[in-house]
Amino acid sequence: MNALRHHYGVATWVVLTVTCYFTAILWWPLALPAAILALQIEIIIAGLSLGSGNNLRAQSVILMFLLIAASVYFATTTTWVRYAAWQFLALVALNAIAGVIIGRIRILILGFAAVAPIALVLLWPHSVLAGIGILALSHMLILYPTLRPNAQWLGPVFTHFETDKRELWLTIDDGPNADTPALLDLLDRLGVKATFFVIGIIGERRPDFVREIVARGHSVGNHSQTHPSAWFWCAPPARVRSEIDDCNRTLATLANVAPRWFRAPVGMKNPFVHPALARRGMRLIGWTARGFDAVMHDADQVLERILPHVKPGAIIVLHQGREHSLRVIERVVVALQERGYSFVIPDDAVLRNTNR
């Protein structure tokens, strides 16, 4: 729905801009119909020229090129229409700059961290505090996205999925544990499919549970091989790779699956995680809502923490393996079903992060 509102907003902006341009050459009551007709003609011609298939992106590029050309022309006129042209060009430029910054923010952060020690050395004779401040800032820019689970600065973290239905994605971390058979029975009874983010060494101890998860129609994801929650955030590249690869091998051996999704222990990742995942064709999965059920025992309190963040396409994270896990999961799932939600396992194509 948010994406739909965004598309309607852009379309309205384009139509109003083109309408302003037509007022410069037509009687003003005809400007709006002429603008709509012109845009329709452009879409038809572009569609016929590009042929069948998914050419929406190409049509958008052609339309934007024509609008920029028209805006450049009208920006040189002496009528009030030039203001509409300038605002269009300014917004296009700002959008392009924002896209570059968002797409390159990881490079900017790591580049700043690389030059910060040099700045410290150069500034030391002149201003020790300035040099230390720059070095501290460079560390903070890395620590923040590392320690904040859903932060996107180091790369995409998928926090929701696109849907026009009241659908949610239930993800369950830290298994499989002794409660897995009872949990699978509970999910069957409630008619829910979920994704289990499996810890490799625990799966090796209970291989039948991993196979049963898949056999019951659920999916499995990689939650690292040993779940080093205390220090994964500062793990060196080789250890990051081994945690991912060892768990992938475990799941491939036990259940004959190739995991597409990785969730970092406690959600904390460092600058080495995204490159490792990219080389393996995997995605980093975050969440929309969590109830801290790994440490909170009261099911109602967990639900109260989750409910304010629930919306269509939300990713819910819960945990298994605790004395209260079954009680909490049932309470949360039933409460959300009573509110009209269903649970699905989304395709990669509809996964979204906070930047799109």
C-alpha positions in Angstrom: 0.0 0.0 0.0 2.9 2.4 0.8 4.5 1.6 -2.6 1.1 2.2 -4.3 0.7 5.6 -2.6 4.3 6.4 -3.7 3.5 5.6 -7.4 0.3 7.6 -7.3 2.2 10.6 -5.8 4.8 10.5 -8.5 2.2 10.1 -11.3 0.3 13.1 -9.9 3.4 15.2 -9.8 4.3 14.3 -13.4 0.8 15.1 -14.6 0.7 18.5 -12.9 4.1 19.4 -14.2 3.2 18.5 -17.8 -0.1 20.4 -17.3 1.9 23.5 -16.4 3.9 23.2 -19.6 0.8 22.9 -21.7 -0.7 26.1 -20.2 2.2 27.9 -21.9 1.0 26.8 -25.4 -2.7 26.1 -25.0 -5.8 27.7 -23.5 -5.6 26.8 -19.9 -8.8 24.7 -19.6 -7.3 22.4 -22.2 -4.0 22.0 -20.5 -4.9 19.1 -18.1 -6.7 16.9 -20.8 -3.8 17.6 -23.2 -1.2 16.6 -20.5 -3.0 13.3 -19.8 -3.4 12.6 -23.6 0.2 13.3 -24.2 1.4 11.0 -21.5 -0.9 8.2 -22.7 0.4 8.6 -26.3 4.0 8.4 -25.0 3.2 5.2 -23.1 1.5 3.6 -26.1 4.3 4.6 -28.5 7.0 3.4 -26.1 5.2 0.1 -25.5 4.8 -0.6 -29.2 8.5 0.3 -29.8 9.8 -1.8 -27.0 7.7 -4.8 -27.8 6.0 -7.2 -25.4 7.3 -8.2 -22.0 8.2 -6.3 -18.9 9.4 -3.0 -20.3 8.1 -0.7 -17.5 11.5 0.4 -16.5 12.5 1.2 -20.0 9.3 3.2 -20.5 10.0 5.1 -17.3 13.5 6.0 -18.5 12.1 7.3 -21.9 9.4 9.3 -20.1 12.0 10.8 -17.7 14.3 11.8 -20.6 11.4 13.5 -22.4 10.3 15.3 -19.2 13.9 16.5 -18.5 14.2 17.8 -22.1 10.9 19.6 -21.9 11.8 21.1 -18.5 15.2 22.4 -19.8 13.3 24.1 -22.6 10.6 25.7 -20.4 13.2 26.7 -17.8 14.6 29.2 -20.3 11.3 30.9 -20.9 10.2 34.1 -19.3 6.7 33.0 -18.1 5.7 31.6 -14.7 6.0 28.1 -16.2 9.8 28.3 -15.8 9.3 28.0 -12.0 7.5 24.6 -12.5 10.3 23.5 -14.8 13.0 24.5 -12.3 11.2 22.7 -9.4 11.0 19.6 -11.6 14.7 19.7 -12.5 15.6 20.4 -8.8 13.7 17.5 -7.5 15.1 15.2 -10.1 18.6 16.3 -9.2 18.0 15.9 -5.5 16.6 12.4 -6.0 19.6 11.4 -8.1 22.0 12.8 -5.4 20.1 10.9 -2.6 20.2 7.7 -4.7 24.0 8.0 -5.0 24.5 8.8 -1.3 22.3 5.8 -0.2 23.9 3.5 -2.7 27.4 4.5 -1.7 27.0 5.1 2.1 28.9 1.9 2.9 31.9 3.0 0.8 31.8 6.5 2.3 31.8 5.1 5.9 34.6 2.6 5.3 36.6 5.1 3.3 36.3 7.7 6.1 37.4 5.0 8.6 40.5 4.3 6.4 41.6 7.9 6.2 40.8 8.8 9.8 44.1 7.5 11.2 46.0 9.5 8.6 44.0 12.6 9.6 44.9 11.9 13.2 48.7 11.9 12.4 48.4 15.0 10.2 46.4 16.9 12.8 48.4 15.8 15.8 50.9 18.7 15.8 48.1 21.3 15.3 45.1 20.0 17.1 45.1 16.7 19.0 41.5 17.0 19.9 40.4 17.4 16.3 42.4 14.4 15.2 41.0 12.2 18.0 37.5 13.5 17.3 37.7 12.5 13.6 39.0 9.0 14.6 36.2 8.6 17.2 33.6 9.7 14.6 34.9 7.2 12.1 34.5 4.4 14.7 31.0 5.5 15.7 29.9 5.5 12.0 30.9 1.8 11.9 29.7 0.8 15.3 26.2 2.2 14.9 25.1 0.1 11.9 27.0 -2.8 13.3 25.2 -2.9 16.7 21.8 -1.6 15.5 20.2 -4.7 13.9 18.1 -3.1 11.1 20.5 -0.3 10.2 21.1 -0.2 6.4 24.4 1.8 6.3 26.6 -1.2 5.6 24.2 -2.9 3.2 20.6 -3.9 2.8 18.8 -5.6 5.7 15.4 -6.9 4.6 12.9 -5.8 7.2 9.5 -6.4 5.5 7.9 -7.7 2.3 5.5 -6.1 -0.2 1.9 -7.4 -0.1 -1.5 -6.0 -0.6 -3.0 -8.6 1.8 -2.9 -8.9 5.6 0.0 -11.2 5.5 3.0 -11.6 7.9 6.2 -13.6 7.9 6.8 -15.6 11.1 10.5 -16.3 11.7 11.7 -18.5 14.6 15.3 -18.3 15.8 17.7 -20.5 17.8 16.5 -24.0 16.9 16.0 -26.8 16.6 15.6 -27.5 20.2 13.7 -30.1 22.3 10.5 -28.2 21.8 10.6 -28.5 18.0 8.1 -31.4 17.7 5.6 -29.7 19.9 6.2 -26.4 18.1 5.6 -28.0 14.7 2.4 -29.6 16.0 1.3 -26.2 17.3 2.0 -24.5 13.9 0.1 -27.3 12.1 -2.9 -26.8 14.4 -2.9 -23.1 13.8 -2.4 -23.5 10.0 0.9 -21.4 10.0 4.0 -21.8 7.9 7.2 -20.2 9.3 10.9 -19.9 8.6 13.2 -21.4 11.2 16.6 -19.7 11.4 18.7 -22.7 12.5 22.0 -22.7 14.5 24.2 -25.2 12.7 25.7 -27.1 15.7 22.3 -27.5 17.3 20.9 -28.9 14.0 23.8 -31.4 13.9 22.7 -32.7 17.3 19.1 -33.0 16.2 19.2 -33.8 12.4 15.7 -35.4 12.4 14.2 -32.2 13.7 15.7 -30.2 10.8 14.4 -32.7 8.3 11.0 -32.6 10.0 10.8 -28.8 9.8 11.3 -29.0 6.0 9.0 -32.0 5.6 6.2 -30.1 7.4 6.3 -27.3 4.7 8.4 -24.8 6.6 11.6 -23.2 5.4 15.0 -23.0 7.1 17.5 -20.1 7.2 21.1 -19.7 8.3 21.5 -18.3 11.9 25.3 -19.1 11.9 27.0 -22.3 12.9 27.8 -21.6 16.5 25.7 -18.4 17.3 28.6 -16.4 18.7 26.3 -13.6 20.0 28.9 -12.0 22.2 31.4 -11.3 19.6 30.0 -11.9 16.0 29.7 -8.1 15.6 33.5 -7.9 15.7 34.4 -11.2 14.0 37.2 -11.1 11.4 36.3 -11.9 7.8 37.5 -15.5 7.9 35.3 -16.2 10.9 32.3 -14.5 9.4 32.7 -16.7 6.3 33.2 -19.9 8.3 30.1 -19.2 10.4 28.0 -18.8 7.2 29.5 -21.6 5.2 29.5 -24.2 8.0 25.8 -23.6 8.7 25.1 -23.8 5.0 26.9 -27.1 4.7 25.0 -28.4 7.8 21.6 -27.5 6.3 22.5 -28.9 2.9 23.7 -32.2 4.5 20.7 -32.6 6.8 17.8 -31.3 4.7 19.2 -31.0 1.2 18.5 -27.3 1.1 20.6 -24.3 0.0 19.7 -21.4 2.4 18.9 -18.1 0.8 18.6 -16.1 4.0 20.9 -15.3 6.8 20.1 -13.7 10.2 23.1 -12.6 12.2 23.3 -13.6 15.9 21.3 -11.0 17.9 20.9 -9.2 14.5 24.4 -7.6 14.8 26.6 -7.6 11.7 29.9 -6.0 10.8 31.3 -4.7 7.5 32.4 -8.2 6.5 29.0 -9.8 6.5 27.4 -8.2 3.4 30.3 -9.0 1.1 30.3 -12.6 2.3 26.6 -12.9 1.7 26.7 -11.3 -1.7 29.3 -13.8 -2.9 27.0 -16.6 -1.8 23.8 -15.1 -3.2 22.3 -14.7 0.2 20.2 -12.0 1.9 20.5 -10.6 5.3 17.1 -10.8 7.0 16.1 -8.4 9.8 12.6 -7.9 11.2 9.8 -5.5 11.6 8.7 -6.5 15.1 10.3 -8.4 18.0 9.1 -9.0 21.5 12.4 -9.8 23.2 11.0 -13.2 24.0 14.5 -14.5 24.3 14.7 -12.8 27.7 11.1 -12.0 28.5 8.8 -14.7 29.9 5.4 -13.1 30.0 3.5 -13.8 26.7 1.3 -10.8 27.1 4.2 -8.4 27.5 5.9 -9.9 24.4 2.7 -9.4 22.5 2.4 -5.8 23.7 5.9 -5.1 22.3 5.1 -6.7 18.9 1.6 -5.3 18.2 2.6 -1.6 17.6 4.9 -2.6 14.8 2.6 -5.1 13.0 1.3 -4.2 9.6 0.9 -6.1 6.3 4.2 -7.4 5.2 5.8 -7.3 8.6 8.5 -9.8 9.6 7.9 -11.2 13.1 10.9 -12.7 15.0 10.3 -15.1 17.9 12.5 -17.7 19.6 12.3 -21.3 20.5 14.2 -23.4 23.1 13.0 -21.6 26.2 10.6 -22.9 28.8 8.1 -20.2 27.8 8.6 -20.4 24.0 5.6 -22.4 23.0 3.3 -20.4 25.2 4.6 -17.1 23.8 4.5 -18.2 20.1 0.9 -19.5 20.5 -0.2 -16.3 22.2 1.3 -14.0 19.6 0.2 -16.1 16.6 -3.4 -16.5 17.8 -3.6 -12.8 18.7 -2.5 -11.8 15.2 -4.8 -14.3 13.5 -7.7 -12.8 15.5 -6.8 -9.4 14.0 -7.2 -10.8 10.5 -3.6 -11.7 9.7 -2.3 -14.8 8.0 1.2 -16.1 7.8 3.2 -16.8 4.6 6.8 -17.4 3.5 7.5 -14.6 1.0 9.4 -14.9 -2.2 12.7 -13.1 -2.5 11.2 -10.8 -5.2 8.9 -9.1 -2.6 11.4 -8.6 0.2 12.1 -5.0 1.0 14.5 -3.0 3.1 13.8 0.5 4.6 15.3 2.1 1.5 12.8 0.7 -1.0 
